[in-house]
């Protein structure tokens, strides 16, 4: 039986939105159905998320961009995060992850779900840990039943996808925490689970209880984002034994998810130098059976705090070209602090560039149409058309206006007498005479 027959929530969503999805992706209905059946593509959308606008993530859909927002103990303004949500959507984010760790997380999540038509993801372990921390208790004492209850609650609220570190084993926790890594475990969810496993001398409850998670996910068409708790947090730790062992376990789990008609994708690194990115993608394809890959960056160097939206976009464009399905943005504040609204906008735009560059390199249907249209407008000095076709029209117009043009046939870098395009057009006129 097909996944569309077993997963009624998925089938219903696809029927409602298939015309739009086919048009947006340049794919036929059969191509989309086939990819979802194979597991190389997921349709993100929980029917309990009112007015959700489902999207496709995976091959052969276009590369998507996720934006992380959420409160912190030092900046807990729900209104501020809602403004960031709007900015992220306006800038073109395809999905939003609520990573809040302070305030009333249930209320914050409900507000975001009500205001956001894009699929929303969460990390349930954050809310569970907050319960214990607020009581002054060690997260290592978490009752696993609380985790499963919170996953179910969030699914009922309408969360579309959840990061769950199911592939992190007790052995992996030891490698990450006690091995030869420079930076140990940099995943918040991964570090909490590792602490729990090592403190209790037990296996990961999300791994031993994986079938329970699958049952919940199937009821609500929640897509499982199999989290990389051992992603490398620095170049020195890239592609180590701990990272790849967890990736291999996630490959086993995604097959179990497919067997129960649950959609799933795989999360990836992290900090990886350029020459090791290809190995990440190839191993993911082979060991995770070409399930959609969702990566943070990767960041290709560690030495640019304040510019990690750039160091990561370099890696993101490459891994997107090689086959990654969705890119999790990085803002200029990475490693330094909670992003503000301008950081969020910059992060989304930077990653839209990386995603589009990847689509161009892959030859995605229709990817180059916009480039060609903008180039023609640029050659013909149709400035307003250039702005409308650009990923950030406001920034382009701002820079243009700084030039204080006296006429529109040049920019202020070259001026009227050294503009190559103007001279080129004159040559065409001469040749035609």
N, C-alpha and C positions, 0 to 999 in steps of 0.2 A: 504494500500500500504506500502511496506517496505521502510526503510530509503535508501536502495540502489537504489530504483526506484525514490525517490523524491530528493535525494542528488546526482546529477550526478557527481560532482567533487569527492565525496567520492567513488562512484562506480568505476570511472575510475582509481583512484589511487590504489584501492584494486586489480583490475584486473591486473594492471601492476606489482604489487609487491607481489601477494599472494603466489607464490611458495617460495620466500625467507622468507616471514613472517611465513609460516607454518613450514619451516625447522628450523628457528631460535627459534621459541617458542615451538616446539614439539607438535603442535596442528594441527588438521585437518581444512580444509577450512570451513566445516560446523560448527565446534566449534567456529571459529572466527566470522563467519557471525552471528551466534546465539547470541554471546556475544555483538556484536555491535548493533544488533537489540534491545536487552534488555536494552542497555545503560550501561552495566557493563564494557564495554571496548570501547575505542576510537582509531581511526586511525589518528595519528597526521600527517598532511601534507597538505600544501596549494599548489595547482597546479601552482601558480604564483611564488613559491619558486623554482627557476631553479635547477634541479638535486637533489631535496630533496630526502632523503632516509626515507620514512615514517616508523614510529614505532607504535607498539601497546602498549597502556597503559590501564591497568585494569585487572580484573579477567577474565580468568585464565592465563594471560600472566605473564612472569617473572617480578619481581620488577625492575623498572627503576630508573635512577639517573639523576637529573638535576644539572647543574653547572651555577651559577650566575656570570656574569662578567659585566663590564661597567665602564664608566668614572665617576669621581667625580669632584667637583669644585677645589679640590687641586691636583688632578692627572688626567689630561686630555690628555693622550697620546693615540691616536687611534692605533698607531703601537704597543704600549704596550698591549692594549686590544686584538689586533689581535694575538699577541704572546700567550696571555693567552687562547684565543680560541683554538689555535692549541694544546697547552698543555692539555687542558681539553678533547679534542677529543682523543688525543693520549692516555690519561689515562683511557679512556673508558666511558666518559659522554655520555648518551643517548640523552639528549636535552641540549640546551643552552638558558639561558635567558639574554637578553641585558637589563640591568638596568641602562643604562647611564643617567646621569642628567646634563651633561656639554658638551659643544662643539656643533657641528652641528649634532644633533641627527639623522636627515634623512640620512646624508652621512654615519655616523657610522653604522646605521642599514643596509643600502644598502651594505656596504663592508662586514658586517658579513653574510648577506644572500648570497652573491656571494661566500664567502669562506667556508661556513659551509653546509655540506650535511645533518647534523642532524637537526631535527625540531627546530625552534627558537621561543621563546616567548618574549613578552614585557609587559610593564605596560603603556598603552597609557596616563594615567593621568600624568605621569612624564613629558612627552613632552609638554602637555597642560599647566601644571603649569609653566614650564620653559619659555614659551612664555610671561606669565604675569610677572613673576619675572624679566626677562630681561628688561621689560619695566618699572620696578619699581612699579608694581601694585600688589595688594593683590590677591592671588589665590582665595580668597573668592568671588571675582568679576567675576570669570570665566563665560563665556557665554556657557551654555550646548551645543549649536550648534557646538562650537569649538571641544568639546569632540567627538561628533559623526563624525565630519569631519575627525578628526585625526584617529579614529578607521577605517574608510573607507580607508583612505590613506595608513595606515599600512597594511591593508588586500590586497590592490592592489599591494603593494611592495612585498608581499609574506610571511608576518609573519604567522606562523603556529598556534600559540595559544596566547591568550591575557588574562592577569589577569585584570579582571574588578570587582570592588567591588559593585556588584549589590544588594547583600543581606544586605548591611549596611543601616539600616533605620534611620530616624531622631531620633526616640526613642533610638535606639542603640547608636547613636552619643552622646546623652545626658548621657546614662549609662556609656559609655567609658570615656567621658571627665569630667563629673561632679559627677560620682558615687563614690563608695568606693574603686576603684582600686588603688593599690600601684603605678602602672606604666601607668595608663591611656591607651592611644592609641599608639601603637608602630609601626603600619603599616604606611609607608609613604603615600601610596595611600589612606588608610583609614583616616588618619589625615587630608589630603587635602579636601576630600569629607565632613568629619565631620565639618570642619571649614566652608565650603560653606553652608551646611545645617543650621547650627546654626546662621550664619551671615544673611542668607536670609530668615530664618524661613520657609524653604520649604523642601519637601521630596527629597530624592536622585534622581537626574535626570536619573541615570543609571537604577534605579528601575522603575520609571514612564515611561521611554522610552525603557524598556527592549525589546519590540517587534521590535523596530527599530534595536537594536543590533542583534537580531536573523535574521532579513532579510539580514543584511550585512554578518553575519557569514555563512549563507547558501550559498550565492553566491560564496564564496571563500573556503568553507570547513575550515573556521577558527574555531578551538575548543575554546569554552569559558571556561576559568579557573575562576570559581566563587571565587573571592578573599575573604579572611578572614580578613577584616579590623579591627576586634576586637579580633584577636588572643591574647592570654596571653603573655605578655612580661616578666613575672617572675612567679615563682612557686606560689606565693601568689594569683595570679589572675587566675590560671588554673581552667577550668571547671566552670566559674562563669555564672551568668544569661545572661550577655551581649554576651559572646562567644556563648553560646548554642542557644540564641534567633536568632542570625545571622545565625547559622548553620541550624536552622529550616527553616528560610526564603530561604536559598539556596536550601534546599530540595524541596520547592515549585517551585522555578525557574527552577530547572533542569527538572522537569516534563513538564513545559511550553516549554523548549528547545526541549525536545524529541517530543512534539506534533508538532513542526515545523521542525522536521528532522534535528535539529542542535545538534552536538556533544558537550558534556560539561563534566567537572569534577569539583570536590569540593576541595578547599584548606583548610588546617588545621594547627594546632598550631605547633611551638610556644614553650613555656616553660610549661612542664607538668611533675610532678613527676611520678615515675614508677607505683605507685599504682592507678593512675588516667588515665593511657593511655588506658586501656581496655574500660573504660566508653566512652572515645572519639570515639573509633572505633565502639563500639556497637551503640552509638547514631547516628553516621554518617550513618551506614548501615541501621538503621531503619527509620530515618527521611529523608535521602537523597536517599533511595531506591537502595542502593548498587552501586550508581554511583562511578566511580573511585575517590579515595581519594589521594590527593597530599599534603604531609606534610613537613614542615620545622622542621627537627628533628623528634620528640620533644626533647628539652634539658631537662635533668632530674634533674639538679641542677643549681643554679645561681652562685656558688662560685668558678668557675674555668676559669676566663678570661685567654686567651692564650691557653686553652685546650678545647674549646667548640666544636671542631670537634669530640672530644671523648665523652663529656657529651651528645652531640646530637646523635652520632652514637649508643650509648646504647639505647636511646629511639627509634631511627629509626629502628633498628633491631627488636625491640619488636613490634612496630606498623606495620611494614612490615609483620611480621609473622601473625599478627592478621587480616591483610587484606588490608593495604594501597598499592596503585598501583605504586606510584612514590614518591621518596624521594628527597627533595631539599637539596643539600649539605650545610654544614656549614664548614667554614675554621677556622684555628687557630686565625685568625684576627677578628672573630665575636665580635661585640661590641667595637672593639678597633681601626679599621682602614681599609682602602681599601686593599684587598688581593693582594699580589704580585704573580709572576708566581709559586714559590714554594708552596705558600699557596694554590693556585688553584689545583696544582697536589696533594698535601696532602689531600685536601678536597675531591677530586674525588675518590682517592684510598680508603680513609676511608669509603666513602659511598658505593663504590662497595663491600667492605667487608660486610657492614651492609645489603645491598640488597641481596647478595648471602647467607648470614646467614639466612635471612628471607625465601628465596626460598628453602633452605635445610629444614628448619623447616616445611614449608608447603608441602614438598614432591613434589615440582614441577618436572615434567618429565625431566629427564636427569641432574638435578642440581648436583647430587653427582658424576657424571662421572669424572669431573675434579679433585675433591678431591681424589677419589680412584686412579687416575693415578699419582697424585703427591705423594701420600703416598707410592705407590709401588716404584716410583723413589727414594724416600727418603730412603726406606728400603734397596734398592739395591745400594745406594751411587751413583746414576746417577745424579750428581750435575747439569749438564747443562739442563737435562730434568726438574729438579725441578724449575730452574730459568724460563724456557720457559712457564711452567704451572702456575707460580705464577702471582698474580695481578700486582706486581711491580718487574719485572725481574731485572731492573737496581739496585734497592735498595738491593735486595737479593744478587746479585753478588758483590756489593760493600762491604757488610758485610762479605761475604765469603772470599773475597780477603784480608781483614784486618787480617784474621787468619793466613795467610802465611803457608798454609798446606805443609807438606813434602810428604804426599801421601793422596789419596782421601778417605780413609776408615774410616774417623772420622772427627769430627769438633773440634775446639780448646777449647770448653768448657769441653769435656770429655777426649780428647786425645785418643791414640790408645788402652790403657789398660782398660778404664772405659766406653767405648761406648756400651750402652745397646743393640743396634741393631747388632753390630758386635758380641757380646757375644751370642745374641740370635741365630744368624746364625750359630755360632759354635756349639751350642746345637743341632740344627737341623742336622748338619753333624754327630755329635756323635750318635744321635738316629738312623740315617740311616745306621750306620756301623754294 
